[in-house]
Amino acid sequence: GDTSSIEKKKMTNPGFIVGGIILIIIAGVFNGSWNASFNPRANLAVGKSESHSDSSSTPVNDLTYHHAFALFQIYAVIINIPICLYWAGGVQRVSAILAETPPVSIFLVVIFSLIWGLGTLLFGIACKIAGVGLGTNLSMGIIAVIGAFLPLITENTLFSPFGGIVCVGLTICCIGLWFATRALSQRDEDERLAKSRNENGTDFPLSLDDVEEDSDFATSNNMDQEVTSREKDPQKDEKKEYSTLQKFLVCLLTGATAVQLQFAFIFGAPITDLATGKKPAILPGRTPFGGSAVIIWLLAISIGAPVAIVNGIVSSPVPLSQSLKAPWWRHVRLIATTSLPWISHIHIYGLCTTALLPEKVAASIAWPLLMMLTNLWALLLSKILGEWKVASQRTVRTFVLSLGVTIVGLLVLMCSVVVPTNAEIEQV
């Protein structure tokens, strides 16, 4: 049938593989860019921070971090639903497939989608408190390690030459993560030293406000404080700081929760089997090319998004009315730089792994390449946003070392594509 002929093309057509790799690179750039838009200095998803002489009661009719993140997820859901419904073959076909799916499978997809939604929220917080560069590197590094190790367990390939190469690559990635944690600790020391010099009147190239804005989006919190009521002390949260351990734990939780989405696809296998025709059923319409997994994405994004939406509304110290008065062009910037890149990277990666690349190439090359490009692009943006102005040369060297070691680990993971699994050895 159509499925088998497409699968043969994937295995033999170099154009499919080259096209898939190019699209993975694009997806990595998208995934590494959307979180940077929440930096006030970028003036994209949130309003640019300004100083106010009597700002404790001055309303700012613009988006601040919490509401912007909630809107980012709302717009993402609105954009994603029609894409998934069309790509899955229409509303009737989606309804029929879900009706044929065992309730337990749908329940487990819902549970793991909620956990993944928490991971998306934590990823935003990680980049907010640790910076786009380090927050992305640590979080994505953890996701890459756990995400590459889980299939070894679920597919019973841990004790094979293929599993051995993957474990070597993961070990190197873990060493890179250790250096990244060290760089985070060193940069925190640099920030404390910079603030101490500022407070003592020592000549230093950056003001305290610059240090806070460059390092962890603190000015977004400052801006939140400026528009609260007179009764709330605007200084209480303005100087809130996070320890290196707290930042690392947020990144660790980000990786541990975000990677749970893999289980949504594992337990959602009956959905993809029905969509592709592997499981016989009388269904209306047909699933277009590359749309076998979009129903799971429809459920995952729609169910996971409310976690960040509710948190953004409840946690924000800014009245919702202030964000509702934000100019229309702020919403356009937010959609263009957060919701669209985030949704695009998901579906581009899904298209590549399900329709363009052979399964082993998708697992061994596409996933590490996506993580690598995400980290590199986030690092470039963090440099542009000035997150490293306060960092010493020692800190920068440590971070570059962590990035280099992690990339070597990801390259080793890519080499696993030429190493046979136990099943492939038995076939020979």
N, C-alpha and C positions, 0 to 999 in steps of 0.2 A: 504493500500500500504506500501511501504518501509518506508515512512516518519512516518506513524502512529505507525508502529512496533518499529521503533527506538525511538520514543518519549515515548512509553510505557517502553522500556528498561531503558531510562534515569530516569524515575520516580520510577522504582522498583529495578534496579540493583545497589547494593552498590559499585560494582567494578567501574562502570562508575563515581560515585561521588568521590570515593577515588582517582581514577586516575586523575580526573579533578582537585581536590584540590592539588595533588602533582605537576601537571603541572603548576598550578597557582603560586605555590611557586617558581618554576624554572623561570617562566616569571617575577616574582617580582625581583629576583636576576639579571636577564638580564637587566631589566629596570632601576635598581639602579646602574648599573656599567658602562654603555657606556659613560656617560658624564664625568666620572672621567678620562677617557683616554685623554682628552684634557688638563689636567694639565701637564705642561712641566716637572714637577718632575717625573711623571710616565714614560716619554720617550716612549710613545706608539703611539698616534695619531699625536703628534707634537714633534719637536726636543727638546732635553734637553737643557735648557738655559745654556750658558757659558759666562764667562766674557771676554771682549776684550779690550785691552789697547787703540787701535785706531779703535774702532768698528763702528764709524759713517759711514764709507764707505766700510766696510768689508762685502762682500756677504756671506750669509749663505745658502748653497744649501740643504735646508731641509724644511719640512712643518712647517708653523706657523699657529696660531689658525684659522684665517679667511678662508684660503685656505683649511685647513684640514677639517673644518666643511662643506665647500662646497663639497669636495670630499666624505665625509661621506654620504651625501645625494645622490650624483651621484651614488656611488656604491650601496647604498640601493635600488635605483630605478632599477638598472641593475639586482640586485639579485631578487627583488620582482616580476618583470614582468613575468618571466617564471614560478615562483611558482604559481602565481595567474592564469595564463592562463591554466596551467595543472590542478590545483585544481578546476577551474570553469568548466572544461569539454572541453577545447580546444578553439582555435581561432574562429572557425565557430560558436560554441555555444555562446561564449561571444558576438560576433558581432550580432547574431540573437536576443539575449536577449536585447541588447542595442537598436536595431532597433524597438523592440516591446515596449520599455519603453517610457512613455510620455516625450516629450522634456523638460517640466517644471521640472520634477523630476531630469533629468540629469543636467539641469542648476543649480538647488539648491544644488545638490551634489558637483558640481564644485565650487560654491561660498563658501560653508562651508569647503570644502577641502582646499581652498586657505587660509581661516582664520586659520584653523588648522595648515597649513604650517607655518604661522606666529608664532603660538604658539610654534612649535618645535624650530624655530629660537630663540624665546625669552627664552625658557627653557635653551638653551645653554648659552645665555648671562647671565641669572639669576645665573647659576652655576659658571660662569666665574667671576662675580663681587661680588657675595655673598658667594661663596664657594660651594663645592659639597654637604656638609652636610646641611647647612641652606638653600641654593638655592633649593635643592630637597624637603626638608621638607616643606618650605613655598609654593612652587609651587604645589607640589602634594597634600598638604593639601587643598589648594583652589580648585584644580581640583576635589578632593574627595567630598568636600562639595557641589559644584555646580553640579557635576555629579550625586550625589545621590538625590539632590533636584529636578532637572529637571524632572525625571520620575514621581515624585509625581504630577506634574502639567499636564504633557502630558497624563498620564494614569488615572487622576482623582482619585487619592488615598490619597490626602493630608489630607482630613477630614475623617480619618478612624483610627482604632486602629493601623494598620500597619504604616500609615503616622505619627501618634503620636510618635511611637517608633523611627522612622527614624529622626524626627525633634529633639527629645531628643539627639540622637547620634550626629546629625549635630551641635547642640548647644555646646556639649562637645568638638567636633572637633574645633569649632570656638574659644573656650577658649584656646585650645592647640595652635592655630595659633597666638593668642595674646601673649602667652608666647614665641613663636618662634620669633615674631617680637621684643619682649623685649630682647631676647638673641642676636639677630642681632645688636640691638642698643648698648648693652653692649660690644659686641666684637669689634664694631667700636671704642668705647671709649678705649678699651684695646690696639688696634692698634695705635691709636693716641698717647697714653701714651708711648708705646714702641718706636715709632718714635721720640717722643720728648726727651726721655732719650738717644736715639742714637745720636741725633743732639747735645745734651748738654754734650756728653761725659760720661754720667752716665753708670756704669757697668751694662750690660743687656745681658742675655744669647743668644739673637738672634741679628743678624745683620739686617740692614734695608732691604737688599735684601731678606733675609730669611723671614722677616715679610711680605713683599709684595708677595713673591712667595707662602707662606703658606696660606695667607688669601684669595686672590682673583685672582690667576693666573696672577698677574701683570707682572711677568717676561715674559709671552707670549707677552704682549704688548711691554716690553722692547726689546725683541728679534726682534719684528717687526720694532722697531725704528732703531735698529742697521743696518739693511740692506736697509734702505732708502737712497736717494741721499744726497750729502753733503749740498745741499741748504736747506734741511728740518732739522729743529732743532730736534735732537733726544731726547732732554730733555723735549720737549713741552708736549708730550703725556705720557712720561715715568712716570711722577708724577701725572697723572690724577687720581683723587679719586672720589668716588661716595658716596653721603650721605646715611644715613640709609633710608630716605624717598625714594630716587631714587631706591635703591635696593628693597625695599618693593613694590614699584609701578611696577617694572619690573616683580617681582614674581606674583603680582596681575594680570597684563596683561597676563602673561603666562597662569595662570589658566583660565582666562576669555576667551582667544582665543583658547586654546587647547581643552577645553571642547565642543567647537562648533562642533566638529566631530560627536557628538551624533545626531545633526540635519541632518548631511549627511546620517546617517543610518535611521533616521525617514523619511526623504523625499525620500530616496532611497528604501523604502519598496517595490515599484513595481518591482524593480530589484530582490530582494530576493524572492518575490512571484513567479516570473517567473522561477527563478532558482530552487525553491523547487517544482514547479508544482501546487502551490496553485492557481495561475492564469492560466487558460487553454490557451495553445498556442502550435502551431506546431513548435517545435524546434529540431535542430539536436543534437544528442548525449544525454548525461545525466550529471547532476552535481554529482560528487563523494561525499561520506560521509563527512559532515562537511564543504562543500564548498559553502554554500548558500550565504555567505556575502563577498566572496573574490573579486567579481567584484567591490564592493564599495571600498575595500582596494586597488585594482588595480588603480582605479580612484583617490582615496584620496592621496596615496603616490606619484603617478606620477604627480599629479597637485599641491600638496602642496610642494614638494621638491624644485622646481625652486625658491621659495621665499628665502630659505636659500642659494641656489647656487648663485643666482644673488647678494645677499648681501655679500656673502663671497668674490666674485671676485671684486665687486665695492668698498667695504669698506676697504679692506686690504691695508695698506701702503706699503706692500712688493710687488715688481714686480712679476707678475705671472711667469716669466721666472725662478726665483729662486726656486719656489716650483716645477716647472716642472723638475728641476734637482735633486729632492729628490731621495735618493736611493730606489731601488725596495722593499727592506724589510720594509721600512717605510709604503708603501702602504699596504703590507701584514698585518702589525701590526694594521693599521687603520681599515682595513676591519674586521679583527678578533675580535677587541675590541670595535668597534662602530657599523658599518653597520650590521654585523651578529647578535649581541645581540639585537639590536633595532628591526630589522625585525622579529627575532625569537620570541621576547616577544609579538609582535602584533599577529602573527599567532597562537602561543600557546594559548594565551588568547581567541582569536576568536574561536579556535577549542573547547576549554572548554565550552564557553558560548553558542555556537550554536549546539554542538553535544554531549557533555558528561554530562553536568549538566542541571537539570531542570531549567526552566526560573526563578523561584523565588529564587532558590539557587544561580544562576548566579548573580542575581541583589543584593541579600542581603549578600552573603558571598564572592563570587569571586572578585567583585569589591573592597570592603574594604580590603580584604586580599592582593590583588595586590598592593594597595596603601601602606599598612603597610610594606610589605616586601621590596618594593622599598625604602621607607624611612630608614628602618633599615640597609639595605645593603649599601645605600649611606652614612649613618652615619659611618659605619665601614670603608669604603674606605676613607672618609674624615679624619678619625683618622690616618689611615695608611699614608696618604699623608701629614700629619703634619699640617692640617688646624687649629688645636686647641692648638698648642704650645704657641702661644701668648695670648691665652684666659686665663682670671683669673678663679679661682675656682668658683666664683659667676656666671660667664657667663656660664660655663660648667653645673653648677647645674640648671640654668634657662633653658638651652637647653634640658637637660635630662628631666626636668619637662614637657616641651612643648611636647616632644616626647611621654612621658608616658601618658599625658592627651589625646593627639590625638589618641593613640592606644586604650585607654579606649572608646573613642567615636566611633572608628571603630568597636570595639567589640560589642558595643550597636547596631550598625547598623547590625551586623551579627545576633544578637538576633531577629531582625525583621522577620527572616525566619519562626519563629513559630507563628507569629501574623497574623491573617487573614485580608485580604483586604475586602473592601465593596462587591466586586463581590463574594468572597468566602463565606461571611456571607449570602448573598442572596441565594446562591446555597444550603446552609444548611437549 
